[in-house]
Amino acid sequence: MKKGLLIILSGPSGVGKGTVREELFKDETLNLAYSISMTTRKPRPNEREGKDYFFVEEDDFKDKIQKGELLEYAQFVGNYYGTPKFYVEQLLDEGKNVVLEIEVQGALQVMEKCPQALTIFLVPPSFEELERRIRGRRTETEDVVKQRLDKARKELATKDEYKYVVENDDVIKAKNRIAEIIKENV
């Protein structure tokens, strides 16, 4: 069986990574699998072990960091989050094309460890449109919005680190372009 392709889908907050990923997964010809993350936070009532996350204690997570068992990790709001190598490798060995939908910081970590990964950076049509999308959520304070926009400016500067840059001016167009890229690389 042919080994699957590791696909990194990244870009700044508000660019539409999740929406584009959902559209990609509707195309069964792409043979996609979504990488489940590991976290130290407690499960929410509707979350299930091995479906939403792999839930572990902080000591276990730190042990996995020390042993190099994570492709990438970060700490956010007092909890650790990361991508377990074993799970990704298992899916790749099954011939699945594994999608990591991750922030830029994590993507750069994975690119260092897995230079063969297919890397796709999603960009907005303009910075103004990105700001409109982030503000349109109406879920965050002005201070948090400003932090996200500052971070997005820095992240957009990393786009040349990726093999492909795809503009998300229309979700279906972006999904179709990414599907073409995947088919060209499998």
Secondary structure, DSSP 8 states (H G I E B T S, - for coil): -----EEEEE--TTS-HHHHHHHHTT-GGG-EEE---EESS---TT--BTTTBEE--HHHHHHHHHTT-EEEEEEETTEEEEEEHHHHHHHHHTT-EEEEE--HHHHHHHHHH-TTSEEEEEE-S-HHHHHHHHHHH--S-HHHHHHHHHHHHHHHTTGGGSSEEEE-SSHHHHHHHHHHHHHHH-
